[in-house]
Amino acid sequence: EDQVTQSPEALRLQEGESSSLNCSYTVSGLRGLFWYRQDPGKGPEFLFTLYSAGEEKEKERLKATLTKKESFLHITAPKPEDSATYLCAVQLYSGGGADGLTFGKGTHLIIQP
Amino acid sequence: DVKVTQSSRYLVKRTGEKVFLECVQDMDHENMFWYRQDPGLGLRLIYFSYDVKMKEKGDIPEGYSVSREKKERFSLILESASTNQTSMYLCASRGQKFTEAFFGQGTRLTVV
């Protein structure tokens, strides 16, 4: 069973058409939720970290929010250069060691001019 | 600026070869990770290391080993490459626990 589910899998928008990407998680003991952007053939690029329900972070046209069960990445008036795959990841509390992040499968976003 | 550098962007190896993927970070981070990324499966953790000479298995360690002799360098080793190890390999590093990880540019490995 997936612990991190992203929806939709793919999204095509017109330039300027705002929308939201969803990341829902079924784990307990969340210690951080992370958003990344990934361009084709490249490594993920860090965008935001969220630690507690109600927290919000903003950067240019992107805004990330967190509730107890999900996170949203809101994209306002997107431009073609915002086209990428957006990845969500969670950090669980394990009590020791340096655990890796658990990733969702991503949302492939295309912004058409 | 944060920098994680993987030694190769593209590699082609033959089945049965021993393959080394190298990763170097310049941020003095304690924690380093190796993931592989496959279409439809997302990123999956292979191994991680929280200190020099320390390592922990991730979700899919079979067929892989790692080495961390120096803090800045984390190597992934494919003991005997197989075609099902064809994938994009991503290295990441992180400072304190529960903070963000930074990724390298990835190595696209093809095993023929």
Interface residues (C-beta under 8 A of the other chain):
Chain A: R31 G32 F34 Y36 G41 K42 G43 P44 E45 F46 T49 Y51 L87 A89 Q91 G97 A98 D99 G100 L101 T102 F103 G104 K105 G106
Chain B: V4 E30 N31 F33 Y35 G40 L41 G42 L43 L45 F48 S49 Y50 E56 G58 L90 A92 R94 K97 F98 T99 E100 A101 F102 F103 G104 Q105 G106 R108
